[in-house]
């Protein structure tokens, strides 16, 4: 499994579409900025057949420092959850992050 960077993705899209790399880079960055901004507002983003991004609130909890065994309080926080859509699930047999753990 390889890691694809934003630069490599922009290159691929530019080659596929015939658009200039700078134009593609601008659009990709605007899209990513928009996704981050909407998630920051607590909104749910749904892209049909691709998947859903949503913000989940994690409750505060007690934990333990594994090195010192001292109890610590972990504060509540917001996390992003991605649930793959139908096409992504069919192509890659992917499971939503967190869904496998919840099924146990």
Backbone torsions as a table, in degrees:
resi	resn	phi	psi	omega
1	UNK	NA	128.6	-177.6
2	UNK	-103.0	157.2	174.2
3	UNK	-98.7	129.1	178.9
4	UNK	-106.9	125.1	179.0
5	UNK	-86.7	166.5	177.6
6	UNK	-60.4	-39.2	179.3
7	UNK	-59.9	-44.8	179.3
8	UNK	-66.0	-39.1	177.9
9	UNK	-63.5	-43.8	178.2
10	UNK	-60.4	-42.6	178.0
11	UNK	-58.6	-48.0	-178.8
12	UNK	-61.6	-45.6	-179.1
13	UNK	-64.9	-41.3	178.9
14	UNK	-61.1	-42.3	178.9
15	UNK	-66.6	-41.0	-177.9
16	UNK	-68.9	-35.7	-173.9
17	UNK	-98.6	-19.0	-176.5
18	UNK	80.1	8.5	178.7
19	UNK	-83.6	160.8	176.8
20	UNK	-68.9	144.0	179.5
21	UNK	-56.9	-41.7	-179.0
22	UNK	-62.4	-38.6	178.7
23	UNK	-66.0	-44.1	179.4
24	UNK	-64.3	-43.1	179.9
25	UNK	-60.2	-41.4	179.0
26	UNK	-62.4	-44.3	-178.9
27	UNK	-67.9	-45.4	179.4
28	UNK	-60.9	-44.1	-179.6
29	UNK	-65.9	-39.4	177.6
30	UNK	-63.6	-40.1	178.0
31	UNK	-62.7	-48.8	-179.5
32	UNK	-63.2	-40.9	177.1
33	UNK	-62.0	-39.5	178.6
34	UNK	-65.2	-41.4	178.4
35	UNK	-62.1	-47.3	-179.5
36	UNK	-62.2	-42.7	-179.0
37	UNK	-63.2	-42.9	-179.6
38	UNK	-67.7	-40.1	177.5
39	UNK	-65.6	-36.7	177.7
40	UNK	-62.7	-32.3	177.2
41	UNK	-78.5	-5.9	-179.8
42	UNK	88.2	10.2	-178.7
43	UNK	-80.7	155.4	177.2
44	UNK	-97.7	132.7	178.2
45	UNK	-110.2	123.7	-178.8
46	UNK	-119.8	121.1	176.0
47	UNK	-114.5	107.0	-175.0
48	UNK	-49.4	134.9	178.9
49	UNK	67.8	-17.4	178.0
50	UNK	-90.0	-56.5	179.2
51	UNK	159.4	-177.2	-176.7
52	UNK	-128.2	131.6	171.5
53	UNK	-104.8	132.6	176.0
54	UNK	-145.8	154.5	-179.5
55	UNK	-94.6	131.2	177.8
56	UNK	-117.5	144.1	177.0
57	UNK	-94.9	123.6	175.7
58	UNK	-98.2	132.4	-177.8
59	UNK	-72.2	154.6	173.3
60	UNK	-64.9	150.7	-178.0
61	UNK	-152.5	161.8	175.3
62	UNK	-92.1	138.3	178.2
63	UNK	-136.6	-175.5	-178.3
64	UNK	-138.4	133.0	175.4
65	UNK	-67.7	118.7	-175.4
66	UNK	-66.7	-23.6	-178.3
67	UNK	-81.8	-45.1	-176.0
68	UNK	-102.4	-11.7	-177.3
69	UNK	63.4	17.9	177.4
70	UNK	-81.3	130.4	177.1
71	UNK	-65.9	139.8	177.3
72	UNK	-134.5	153.2	176.0
73	UNK	-95.5	126.1	175.3
74	UNK	-98.0	120.6	-176.6
75	UNK	-70.6	160.6	175.0
76	UNK	-64.0	148.8	177.9
77	UNK	-153.4	163.3	177.1
78	UNK	-98.1	138.4	176.9
79	UNK	-129.3	158.9	177.8
80	UNK	-101.7	133.5	178.1
81	UNK	-116.0	137.4	175.1
82	UNK	-116.9	129.0	176.9
83	UNK	-117.1	115.8	-178.3
84	UNK	-61.8	145.3	176.8
85	UNK	-82.8	-179.8	-174.3
86	UNK	-57.7	-50.6	-177.3
87	UNK	-63.6	-40.4	179.7
88	UNK	-66.5	-40.4	178.5
89	UNK	-64.4	-42.2	-178.9
90	UNK	-67.3	-38.6	-177.7
91	UNK	-74.7	-40.2	-173.1
92	UNK	-118.0	1.8	-176.9
93	UNK	50.7	45.0	-178.7
94	UNK	-85.4	151.1	176.6
95	UNK	-115.5	140.2	179.7
96	UNK	-57.6	140.1	177.2
97	UNK	-63.3	125.2	-178.6
98	UNK	93.3	-24.8	-178.4
99	UNK	-70.4	-36.6	179.2
100	UNK	-65.1	-40.2	179.2
101	UNK	-68.0	-36.9	-179.3
102	UNK	-70.3	-27.6	-179.4
103	UNK	-74.6	-18.7	-177.8
104	UNK	-72.7	NA	NA
